[in-house]
Amino acid sequence: MRKRDQFVFSTGVVGYPLLFVLLIWIVFWFEVRFGFDFNNFGIYPRTLVGLRGVLLSPFIHGDLSHLWHNTLPLLILSASLFFFYPRNSWKVILIGGLLTGLLTWMLGRTANHIGASGLIYMLFGFLFLKGIIAKHYRLIALSFVVVFIYGSMIWYTFPIDPKISWEGHLSGLIVGFVLAFGIKKGIAIPQKYNWEKEDFDPEEDDFLRHFDEDGNFIECLPEPDFQENIEIIYNYKPSDSNNSEEE
């Protein structure tokens, strides 16, 4: 990928997050409209049947407040992932979501763990830490924006509310950090200035040539020692007025 094309907006940047959010809203509407209760399809730790929740739990929410509080963070963080990490976005979502569910299944309390919050914490952990590691100024800026907006979420990785799956939040955060360290290919590379390159020659740099050995500024550069000989050849074509025709 060329350096000027490292961050390119596409329809998928907004389209994929919108489709996923729309799907979880449709699932919630289906529950309310037809009187179903999908909570039993969540992650039930350390049981074989509870493993189905690893794939299904992100689409299941307990009530409208739960769904709404997950909608905006999921939209913003996933759109940021697709824009700033286009070559790794699906890898982060699929592998991160799977590992978050499995870790919740191993560490969680004996209860049904539902909701997309584990996925949100995974995205938060990845976007924050990966920007710092990558050392790209745009990715670092993204890290600061993410932690500024959603930094308070860190408190919900602790058991402060028995109704909240802090195990899922903590699992997502851990997985996001692991992926930030583990994924190294396909990350935007910071652009180097000419003076940072290994083949940089100060004597050939137009700016540095304006300074002498003592660091004094030279307003006019010295003329080259050689003069290029230019030979000019004129070709004359005589006009033939006798052979002209009139209409």
C-alpha positions in Angstrom: 0.0 0.0 0.0 1.4 3.4 -1.0 2.0 5.8 1.8 -0.4 8.4 0.5 -3.1 5.6 0.4 -2.7 4.4 3.9 -6.0 5.9 5.1 -8.7 5.7 2.5 -12.4 6.2 3.2 -14.6 3.5 1.6 -18.3 2.6 2.0 -17.3 -0.3 4.2 -15.9 2.1 6.9 -19.5 3.1 7.7 -21.4 0.3 6.0 -20.1 -2.7 7.9 -20.6 -1.1 11.4 -24.1 0.0 10.4 -25.1 -3.5 9.2 -23.9 -5.1 12.4 -25.7 -2.6 14.6 -28.8 -2.9 12.4 -28.7 -6.7 12.9 -28.5 -6.5 16.7 -31.5 -4.1 16.7 -33.4 -6.5 14.4 -32.7 -9.3 16.9 -34.0 -7.2 19.8 -37.1 -6.1 17.8 -37.8 -9.8 17.0 -37.7 -10.7 20.7 -40.0 -7.9 21.7 -42.4 -8.3 18.7 -42.9 -12.1 19.0 -42.3 -12.5 22.7 -39.0 -14.5 22.6 -36.3 -14.5 25.2 -32.8 -15.2 23.8 -31.0 -14.6 27.1 -30.4 -18.4 27.4 -28.3 -18.3 24.2 -25.7 -16.2 25.9 -22.3 -17.4 27.2 -22.8 -19.8 30.1 -19.3 -20.4 31.5 -17.7 -23.8 31.6 -20.6 -25.7 30.1 -20.7 -27.2 26.6 -24.0 -25.7 25.7 -22.8 -22.3 26.9 -20.2 -22.3 24.1 -22.9 -21.3 21.6 -22.9 -17.9 23.3 -19.4 -17.2 22.0 -21.0 -16.6 18.6 -24.5 -15.5 19.6 -24.1 -13.3 22.7 -22.9 -10.1 20.9 -26.4 -10.1 19.2 -28.4 -10.5 22.4 -29.3 -7.7 24.8 -31.4 -7.6 27.9 -33.3 -4.4 27.4 -33.5 -1.3 25.4 -31.1 0.6 27.7 -28.5 -2.1 27.4 -28.8 -2.1 23.6 -28.6 1.7 23.3 -25.5 2.0 25.5 -23.7 -0.5 23.2 -24.9 1.0 19.9 -22.9 4.2 19.7 -19.5 2.9 21.1 -19.8 -0.1 18.7 -20.5 2.2 15.7 -17.7 4.6 16.5 -15.0 2.1 17.5 -15.7 -0.3 14.6 -15.8 2.5 12.1 -12.4 3.7 13.4 -11.0 0.2 13.1 -12.1 -0.1 9.4 -10.7 3.3 8.5 -7.4 3.3 10.3 -6.6 -0.5 10.1 -8.3 -1.6 6.9 -6.0 -4.6 6.3 -6.6 -6.0 9.7 -10.1 -4.9 10.5 -11.9 -8.3 9.9 -9.1 -10.2 11.6 -9.4 -8.1 14.7 -13.2 -8.4 14.8 -13.5 -12.1 14.1 -10.5 -13.4 16.0 -11.0 -10.8 18.8 -14.6 -11.5 19.2 -14.0 -15.3 19.3 -11.2 -15.0 21.8 -13.2 -12.6 24.0 -16.1 -15.0 24.1 -13.9 -18.0 25.0 -12.1 -16.1 27.7 -15.4 -15.0 29.2 -16.6 -18.6 29.0 -13.5 -19.6 31.1 -13.5 -16.8 33.6 -17.1 -15.7 33.9 -19.6 -16.3 36.8 -22.3 -18.9 36.5 -24.7 -16.8 34.6 -25.7 -16.0 31.0 -23.3 -13.3 29.7 -25.0 -11.4 26.8 -24.3 -8.2 24.9 -21.7 -6.7 22.5 -19.9 -4.9 25.3 -17.1 -7.5 25.3 -16.5 -6.7 21.6 -16.5 -3.0 22.4 -13.9 -3.4 25.1 -11.8 -5.5 22.7 -11.9 -2.7 20.1 -11.2 -0.1 22.8 -8.1 -2.0 24.0 -6.8 -2.6 20.4 -7.3 0.9 19.1 -5.7 2.5 22.2 -2.6 0.3 22.6 -1.9 -0.3 18.9 -1.7 3.4 18.1 0.9 3.9 20.8 2.9 0.9 19.6 2.7 1.8 15.9 4.3 5.3 16.6 2.3 6.8 13.7 1.1 10.3 14.6 -2.4 9.7 13.3 -2.8 6.4 15.1 -1.4 8.0 18.3 -4.0 10.8 17.9 -6.7 8.1 17.6 -5.4 6.4 20.8 -5.8 9.7 22.7 -9.2 10.4 21.2 -10.4 6.9 22.1 -9.1 7.0 25.7 -10.5 10.6 26.1 -14.0 9.5 25.0 -14.2 6.0 26.5 -11.5 5.9 29.1 -14.1 5.8 31.9 -15.2 2.4 30.7 -12.1 0.9 32.4 -14.0 1.0 35.7 -16.5 -1.5 34.4 -13.7 -4.2 34.1 -14.0 -4.4 37.9 -16.9 -6.1 39.8 -18.7 -2.8 40.8 -22.1 -3.9 39.6 -23.4 -7.5 39.9 -25.7 -6.9 36.9 -22.8 -6.1 34.6 -20.6 -8.8 33.1 -17.3 -7.3 34.2 -15.7 -10.6 33.2 -16.7 -10.0 29.6 -15.4 -6.4 29.7 -12.1 -7.6 31.2 -11.8 -10.4 28.7 -12.4 -8.0 25.8 -9.8 -5.6 27.1 -7.2 -8.3 27.5 -7.8 -9.7 24.1 -7.6 -6.2 22.5 -4.2 -5.7 24.2 -2.9 -9.1 23.0 -4.0 -8.4 19.4 -2.3 -5.0 19.5 1.0 -6.7 20.3 0.4 -9.7 18.1 -0.7 -8.0 14.8 2.3 -6.3 13.2 1.7 -6.6 9.5 -0.6 -4.3 7.5 -0.1 -1.3 9.9 0.4 2.2 8.6 4.1 3.1 8.5 5.1 6.6 9.6 6.5 8.6 6.7 10.2 9.5 7.0 11.6 12.9 6.2 14.6 13.0 3.8 17.0 13.7 6.7 15.8 10.6 8.4 16.7 8.3 5.5 19.9 6.2 5.5 21.0 7.4 2.1 20.6 11.1 3.1 23.5 13.3 1.9 23.6 16.7 3.6 25.7 18.2 0.7 23.0 17.4 -1.8 20.2 18.9 0.3 19.0 22.2 -1.1 18.2 23.6 2.3 21.5 22.7 4.1 23.5 24.0 1.2 22.5 27.5 2.3 24.7 27.2 5.5 28.5 27.2 5.6 30.7 25.0 7.8 30.1 27.4 10.8 26.4 27.4 10.5 26.1 30.8 8.9 23.3 31.4 6.4 24.4 31.9 2.8 21.8 34.0 1.0 23.1 33.2 -2.5 24.6 29.9 -3.4 27.9 29.9 -5.2 27.8 29.4 -8.9 29.1 26.1 -10.3 32.7 26.0 -11.3 31.9 24.8 -14.8 30.0 26.5 -17.6 27.9 24.5 -19.9 28.6 25.2 -23.6 25.4 25.6 -25.5 25.5 25.4 -29.2 22.6 27.1 -31.1 21.9 26.1 -34.7 19.5 28.2 -36.8 17.8 26.6 -39.8 16.4 29.0 -42.4 13.8 27.9 -44.8 13.5 30.3 -47.8 9.9 31.2 -48.8 8.9 30.2 -52.3 6.5 33.0 -53.3 6.4 31.9 -57.0 4.9 28.6 -56.3 2.0 29.9 -54.1 -1.5 29.6 -55.3 -4.5 31.8 -54.8 -8.0 30.7 -54.6 
